[in-house]
Amino acid sequence: MRNFWSPAIWGFAIAIVNNSLIPDVWAFQPPPAVAVVDRPTKAQGADVAAQLTEKSEKWDVINNQTISSFPSLFWEINNLSKISYSQLLEVLARGADSDNTARENAAQPEDIARFEKIVQYAKQQNLPDRAIGEILQAIADNFLGKPYAENLLDNSGKEKLIVTLNKFDCVLFVETVLAISRGVAVKDYDYQNFVNRLEQQRYVNGKMNGYCSRLHYFSEWINDNQKRKTVENITAELGGVPMNKTLNFMSQHRSSYPQMVKDEATYQCIVNQEADLAKTIVNYIPTNRIKSIYSQLKPGDIVAVATDLKGLDVTHTGFVYRNADGNLGLIHASPAGAVTVAYDLQRYISRVESAIGIVVVRAIDPR
C-alpha cells in the first residue's frame, strides 16, 4: 500500500505562464507541514521513525526577494499594473493542465534548481551511455542525506500531484529517482516531462483522477507500471514463493483514511481495487534466501520489504545498491531520518520487524 499506513495523497502541480513577451514563470507554494506518521512504528522495524520538525519558512522574505528578479520593464511593456509576488502566485495557481484538471504546485524553488543540477551531473558523467540500473543508482546517490518526511501526500482533501526533490518518504524516493532516470536514459532533460512521468507512474493507467486513481498498494503499483512497460516484476524468476494473503488493509481500516470516511464512492472504489488485487499472485523472496540471489540482482533494482502484517503486501521500499567493494545493500529514504545506504541487503531486511522477505522489480530500459 502506498505510504503503507496512511492515506496517501500525492499531489503536485505546476502552473506556467507562457507568453512571447513573458519569461516562463513557475508558481510555488510553501510545503505542507510534516506532522503525521505515515505508518505505525511497529511496521518500521529497523527504521525507527524519527519525528521530524520543520522551522516555518519565512515566505514573505522569499517572496520579496523573488519579485525583484522580474524586470519592471515586463510590466510596462504589457501595460499591466504592478502586483505583489503573492498575487502573482495566486494568479498562476489558477492555471490548468491540458484536460482542464485543476492543479496545485507543491514544488519548491530549490527543487527546480536541484533538478537542473542533477541534469548537469548526468551529462557530465555520460549517464545516458550506461545501463538503466546504473543510471538509477547514480541518480539515487544525488539524494543521499536528504531528509525523510512523513505524510507528504496526505495534507489535502483533494488529490493533487505532489513533487519534491528535497525530502521523501520511501515510495516517493523510488518514484522520483525512477522518473528522473528514465528521462536521463533517453536524454530528455525537461522538467515538465519529468513531472509527467511521475504522474504516469503514480496513478492507474498513468492518469490522476482523484484519490482512488492512486496506486496505493505497492503490488498494484507494480502491476500497473508493468502493463505500461515501465518495470518488470522479476520476483518469481528469482525463486519467489506466493505470499498467500488478502490485501485489504485499507478497507479494513477505513476510519484511518479520511478520504474514505467522507466519501462512500471512494471507499467502494478502494474495495473494488482490492478485489482486483485478489486475482494477483504476490510472490516474495524469503529473508533467509536473499543473499543466495545476490548474483542475480543488479544495482537499481527496486526492492520492497514484504510483511506478515495482515492485509498488507509490503511496508518499505528502496533500490539495490552496489557498494564500492561489490557488496549489495539498499539505498532508501529511511524513517530513521534521511536517504541512506544500508550496507548489506539481507542483514537490513532481517532487522525489520514483521518483514518476511523482499519483492524485486527491475526497471525496463526506455531506450
Phi and psi in degrees as a GROMACS rama.xvg file:
@    title "Ramachandran Plot"
@    xaxis  label "Phi"
@    yaxis  label "Psi"
@TYPE xy
-58.2951  134.332  ARG-2
56.7342  3.70959  ASN-3
50.9833  -44.7644  PHE-4
-120.828  -3.22381  TRP-5
-125.48  159.959  SER-6
-63.5556  124.856  PRO-7
-99.1389  116.714  ALA-8
-116.907  104.016  ILE-9
-97.384  121.584  TRP-10
-142.831  131.618  GLY-11
-143.781  141.08  PHE-12
-147.393  145.143  ALA-13
-118.782  131.427  ILE-14
-113.617  128.328  ALA-15
-126.372  138.683  ILE-16
-107.315  120.606  VAL-17
-111.336  126.655  ASN-18
-154.263  141.747  ASN-19
-62.0428  -23.6525  SER-20
-104  -3.90335  LEU-21
-116.339  127.518  ILE-22
-64.8134  154.116  PRO-23
-59.2057  132.471  ASP-24
-122.479  128.586  VAL-25
-100.501  133.295  TRP-26
-97.3841  125.036  ALA-27
-119.072  147.862  PHE-28
-128.481  157.28  GLN-29
-59.0653  148.395  PRO-30
-68.9742  150.905  PRO-31
-68.9112  150.306  PRO-32
-67.1695  141.305  ALA-33
-100.509  111.659  VAL-34
-140.937  -15.5666  ALA-35
-106.318  128.559  VAL-36
-68.7757  132.74  VAL-37
-89.7681  2.72566  ASP-38
-166.31  151.96  ARG-39
-61.1117  150.733  PRO-40
-57.1071  -32.4932  THR-41
-54.2568  -37.9922  LYS-42
-82.0863  -6.86255  ALA-43
-86.8756  -20.9373  GLN-44
54.7356  -121.888  GLY-45
-64.33  -23.7193  ALA-46
-86.1755  78.9255  ASP-47
-67.8824  119.392  VAL-48
-65.5756  130.193  ALA-49
-101.569  130.851  ALA-50
-71.0411  120.417  GLN-51
-95.1655  133.904  LEU-52
-119.344  144.938  THR-53
-125.025  138.117  GLU-54
-76.1568  136.87  LYS-55
-65.1377  137.979  SER-56
-76.241  141.765  GLU-57
-88.5462  78.7776  LYS-58
-68.9342  -28.0081  TRP-59
-62.3664  -39.5061  ASP-60
-66.0165  -44.5706  VAL-61
-62.5807  -43.1543  ILE-62
-61.5911  -44.4622  ASN-63
-63.2991  -35.5959  ASN-64
-71.2293  -39.0422  GLN-65
-70.0657  -39.8392  THR-66
-63.6219  -27.2569  ILE-67
-68.1129  -17.0396  SER-68
-77.4582  -14.417  SER-69
-88.1541  122.785  PHE-70
-64.0665  139.017  PRO-71
-63.5496  -22.9084  SER-72
-59.8031  -31.2379  LEU-73
-56.9885  -45.0794  PHE-74
-68.6074  -36.9146  TRP-75
-69.9157  -43.1035  GLU-76
-61.0665  -41.0038  ILE-77
-90.523  7.06006  ASN-78
54.8028  44.3265  ASN-79
-111.575  146.639  LEU-80
-76.1507  145.035  SER-81
-68.9921  140.768  LYS-82
-127.391  160.598  ILE-83
-72.8937  163.176  SER-84
-63.4176  -38.6747  TYR-85
-61.8499  -39.6749  SER-86
-66.1506  -38.7179  GLN-87
-60.7392  -44.5699  LEU-88
-60.7383  -39.6106  LEU-89
-63.2323  -41.5065  GLU-90
-64.3504  -46.6731  VAL-91
-64.8533  -35.9847  LEU-92
-66.2878  -13.9665  ALA-93
-81.9495  -4.14937  ARG-94
-63.2938  160.442  GLY-95
-130.686  160.464  ALA-96
-83.3264  -172.164  ASP-97
-62.6642  -26.4491  SER-98
-105.303  22.7115  ASP-99
65.3042  20.9076  ASN-100
-82.6462  123.938  THR-101
-60.786  139.842  ALA-102
-130.227  154.015  ARG-103
-134.369  129.004  GLU-104
-88.3768  122.981  ASN-105
-111.949  14.0309  ALA-106
-79.7741  155.256  ALA-107
-107.225  154.206  GLN-108
-53.5826  -37.5305  PRO-109
-67.3779  -22.8662  GLU-110
-65.9626  -42.2194  ASP-111
-62.7096  -44.0477  ILE-112
-63.1597  -39.5494  ALA-113
-65.6058  -40.1981  ARG-114
-59.1886  -45.7929  PHE-115
-63.6948  -36.6636  GLU-116
-65.7614  -40.4594  LYS-117
-65.8155  -38.9243  ILE-118
-60.4256  -45.0802  VAL-119
-62.7657  -40.5632  GLN-120
-61.1228  -44.6008  TYR-121
-60.3404  -39.7272  ALA-122
-69.3965  -43.9389  LYS-123
-63.6754  -35.0852  GLN-124
-90.9508  4.13882  GLN-125
53.1201  41.8533  ASN-126
-61.7372  -32.3491  LEU-127
-59.8513  -18.7968  PRO-128
-85.2957  -4.10765  ASP-129
-97.6773  167.629  ARG-130
-66.007  153.483  ALA-131
-59.4232  -36.6931  ILE-132
-64.1627  -38.4368  GLY-133
-69.481  -34.9666  GLU-134
-62.6144  -45.0794  ILE-135
-58.2187  -45.7929  LEU-136
-65.6713  -40.6637  GLN-137
-65.0439  -41.052  ALA-138
-68.3575  -41.8084  ILE-139
-59.4974  -37.2193  ALA-140
-56.1389  -31.2881  ASP-141
-66.3401  -15.2906  ASN-142
-106.644  6.2382  PHE-143
-55.3479  132.331  LEU-144
90.1407  -12.4975  GLY-145
-67.1711  139.344  LYS-146
-68.1397  147.96  PRO-147
-79.0593  137.144  TYR-148
-135.522  139.874  ALA-149
-99.2282  150.004  GLU-150
62.8765  28.1274  ASN-151
-62.9249  -29.0482  LEU-152
-97.5937  2.81949  LEU-153
-122.151  39.1833  ASP-154
-109.33  16.6589  ASN-155
-148.859  149.295  SER-156
-77.5335  -13.0029  GLY-157
-112.99  134.197  LYS-158
-62.8294  128.641  GLU-159
-134.804  155.718  LYS-160
-91.2519  96.9154  LEU-161
-90.185  136.597  ILE-162
-132.984  135.215  VAL-163
-146.028  137.616  THR-164
-112.422  11.9103  LEU-165
-112.864  -19.4344  ASN-166
-157.995  154.093  LYS-167
-147.186  154.375  PHE-168
-99.4725  -179.342  ASP-169
-65.9655  -41.6236  CYS-170
-72.9529  -39.6695  VAL-171
-59.9527  -37.7505  LEU-172
-62.6892  -47.6605  PHE-173
-61.8123  -46.4438  VAL-174
-63.7097  -40.4718  GLU-175
-66.1332  -48.1491  THR-176
-62.8724  -40.6833  VAL-177
-64.1456  -44.0048  LEU-178
-65.6455  -43.0134  ALA-179
-64.9474  -44.2121  ILE-180
-65.0136  -38.1058  SER-181
-64.8572  -35.3029  ARG-182
-68.4512  -43.6702  GLY-183
-59.9945  -40.2864  VAL-184
-58.2397  -34.317  ALA-185
-105.761  14.028  VAL-186
58.5355  37.4219  LYS-187
-102.962  104.119  ASP-188
-106.832  20.9598  TYR-189
-82.9816  129.215  ASP-190
-62.6861  -43.4183  TYR-191
-64.8372  -34.8311  GLN-192
-66.4726  -35.0822  ASN-193
-60.7396  -44.4123  PHE-194
-62.0234  -41.4822  VAL-195
-62.1773  -39.6354  ASN-196
-64.6409  -37.088  ARG-197
-60.7171  -45.3423  LEU-198
-60.9711  -42.8833  GLU-199
-62.2312  -35.7585  GLN-200
-77.0987  -27.227  GLN-201
-91.5821  -22.1289  ARG-202
-123.756  154.805  TYR-203
-55.528  127.817  VAL-204
58.2518  20.0599  ASN-205
77.2571  14.2821  GLY-206
-133.732  126.951  LYS-207
-71.9556  125.608  MET-208
-149.821  59.3209  ASN-209
92.548  173.966  GLY-210
-57.4599  -42.4673  TYR-211
-71.1248  -16.8117  CYS-212
-77.2615  -12.5102  SER-213
-74.4642  143.959  ARG-214
-84.9847  87.2238  LEU-215
-72.7484  -46.4614  HIS-216
-82.1062  139.013  TYR-217
-66.8164  -31.2741  PHE-218
-63.3415  -36.6331  SER-219
-66.9186  -41.0178  GLU-220
-58.963  -44.3134  TRP-221
-62.7484  -49.0917  ILE-222
-59.1226  -45.122  ASN-223
-68.824  -42.5959  ASP-224
-72.4337  -25.7616  ASN-225
-70.3887  -36.6963  GLN-226
-59.9919  -35.3867  LYS-227
-95.655  13.428  ARG-228
59.093  37.2363  LYS-229
-88.2248  -40.1265  THR-230
-138.94  168.732  VAL-231
-133.235  128.407  GLU-232
-79.823  112.501  ASN-233
-107.413  12.1131  ILE-234
-59.6889  -45.3159  THR-235
-62.2191  -44.1934  ALA-236
-70.3339  -16.9961  GLU-237
-86.4196  2.14326  LEU-238
99.278  21.7599  GLY-239
-66.661  154.147  GLY-240
-116.934  152.758  VAL-241
-63.6969  142.849  PRO-242
-78.8872  -30.6598  MET-243
52.6098  60.5804  ASN-244
-149.058  156.826  LYS-245
-92.4162  127.798  THR-246
-92.1843  100.684  LEU-247
-147.029  25.2604  ASN-248
-58.342  -42.083  PHE-249
-64.7755  -49.195  MET-250
-68.4023  -30.2916  SER-251
-78.072  -13.7921  GLN-252
-126.297  48.5573  HIS-253
-55.4048  -37.2334  ARG-254
-65.1554  -16.2024  SER-255
-85.4868  -6.57944  SER-256
-119.382  97.8802  TYR-257
-52.4719  -36.3661  PRO-258
-62.5843  -35.3923  GLN-259
-83.6399  -30.8018  MET-260
-63.237  -41.3906  VAL-261
-81.7523  -23.0661  LYS-262
-133.471  110.418  ASP-263
-63.9944  -36.8906  GLU-264
-63.5815  -39.8625  ALA-265
-65.102  -41.5288  THR-266
-60.2448  -47.6243  TYR-267
-64.1851  -33.9949  GLN-268
-63.2948  -43.4804  CYS-269
-64.9088  -40.7215  ILE-270
-58.3695  -42.4962  VAL-271
-65.6985  -38.8219  ASN-272
-64.3092  -40.3105  GLN-273
-64.1786  -36.1188  GLU-274
-63.6535  -38.7841  ALA-275
-66.0577  -37.9469  ASP-276
-64.2817  -26.5799  LEU-277
-63.0122  -19.776  ALA-278
-82.753  -8.14653  LYS-279
-99.4805  134.776  THR-280
-88.2107  119.896  ILE-281
-98.7648  114.795  VAL-282
-100.214  156.246  ASN-283
-149.487  156.005  TYR-284
-94.989  116.734  ILE-285
-56.2627  147.921  PRO-286
-53.3168  -44.4833  THR-287
-72.6674  -1.6513  ASN-288
-112.04  1.35416  ARG-289
-62.4788  -46.6064  ILE-290
-61.4899  -28.9322  LYS-291
-69.5427  -15.2635  SER-292
-106.606  8.17548  ILE-293
-51.9675  -40.5191  TYR-294
-66.9192  -18.2368  SER-295
-97.981  -8.95351  GLN-296
-87.0667  154.502  LEU-297
-125.519  150.181  LYS-298
-58.4294  139.89  PRO-299
92.9178  -9.6357  GLY-300
-62.1037  138.966  ASP-301
-84.5058  127.531  ILE-302
-117.276  129.164  VAL-303
-117.177  138.508  ALA-304
-84.6926  109.297  VAL-305
-71.0287  146.306  ALA-306
-129.796  156.51  THR-307
-95.1993  5.27627  ASP-308
-66.2507  132.747  LEU-309
-60.0817  128.667  LYS-310
87.4979  -6.88262  GLY-311
-113.521  151.186  LEU-312
-96.033  -50.8931  ASP-313
-139.05  161.276  VAL-314
-123.198  -6.25014  THR-315
-162.881  161.283  HIS-316
-155.089  159.192  THR-317
-171.934  -161.655  GLY-318
-120.461  144.13  PHE-319
-60.1304  135.495  VAL-320
-127.381  124.217  TYR-321
-90.8037  112.875  ARG-322
-71.58  167.87  ASN-323
-57.966  -31.5796  ALA-324
-88.5218  4.46138  ASP-325
94.4775  -14.3023  GLY-326
-69.0568  147.881  ASN-327
-96.7586  125.922  LEU-328
-123.426  -155.598  GLY-329
-136.669  124.352  LEU-330
-100.947  128.282  ILE-331
-158.651  161.429  HIS-332
-85.4405  103.663  ALA-333
-89.1798  132.19  SER-334
-60.3258  -11.6324  PRO-335
-67.4566  -15.9591  ALA-336
152.015  -26.108  GLY-337
-164.344  170.555  ALA-338
-68.7166  125.554  VAL-339
-150.23  172.131  THR-340
-113.962  123.135  VAL-341
-87.409  123.846  ALA-342
-61.2268  -41.897  TYR-343
-123.178  123.796  ASP-344
-61.3783  -53.1291  LEU-345
-62.916  -42.0565  GLN-346
-62.2031  -40.1337  ARG-347
-62.0726  -49.8366  TYR-348
-61.0567  -37.8094  ILE-349
-64.6683  -19.4676  SER-350
-96.2371  -2.86255  ARG-351
-87.8837  119.664  VAL-352
-61.4288  137.176  GLU-353
75.677  -2.18354  SER-354
-74.6751  139.916  ALA-355
-118.737  -5.66183  ILE-356
156.794  -152.782  GLY-357
-137.938  153.224  ILE-358
-107.208  136.67  VAL-359
-120.589  127.746  VAL-360
-126.965  137.36  VAL-361
-113.826  131.792  ARG-362
-66.4761  138.896  ALA-363
-90.032  129.302  ILE-364
-64.2842  123.056  ASP-365
-77.0234  -5.58627  PRO-366
